[in-house]
Amino acid sequence: MTTESESALRRELVAALKGGNAHARFEDVVAKFPVHLRGHKAGLPYSAWQLLEHIRLAQNDILKFCNYPDGNYRELNFPDDYWPKSAAPPSDDAWEKSIASMLADREAMIQLVSDRKRKLDEVFEWGDGQNLLREVILVVDHNSYHTGELLTLRRLLRIWPAK
């Protein structure tokens, strides 16, 4: 891959992590979500709180996996460690902290992708064949899928678009 094409790929990955283009942005979907509806499921399997926390937990797990050599990774149990038990957030503050944490971890993923010292296609010494490119695509795919579910939930609750 040429330096120019690698730079273009990195730019596109950053844009995909930030969202938008063909999908609603995460920030827009969680903005102004009424406190009293954060624990409602509206006939879906998960509430907004559960979806938000799942996005945060999964992305954080992938970020830690990408940085495994720093010793900060421990494999989570699926599905128990990836989904909160309670449909409602434990507090109003928990909702805001979850959003802030998700955005901080997304920014950390952006920094990994932007770091030219990190090769996108180099297989990690740990794991079973993963590389940074695969993990970033996984984050993009996973976040956009569940952000779409959050948007669908907002529509079912008749609170989309956010006002």
Sequence and secondary structure as in RCSB ss.txt:
>XXXX:A:sequence
MTTESESALRRELVAALKGGNAHARFEDVVAKFPVHLRGHKAGLPYSAWQLLEHIRLAQNDILKFCNYPDGNYRE
LNFPDDYWPKSAAPPSDDAWEKSIASMLADREAMIQLVSDRKRKLDEVFEWGDGQNLLREVILVVDHNSYHTGEL
LTLRRLLRIWPAK
>XXXX:A:secstr
  HHHHHHHHHHHHHHHH  TTS  HHHHHTT  GGGTT  TTSSS HHHHHHHHHHHHHHHHHHHTGGGS    
  TTGGGS S SS SSHHHHHHHHHHHHHHHHHHHHHHH TTS SS B SSSSS BHHHHHHHHHHHHHHHHHHH
HHHHHHTT  S  
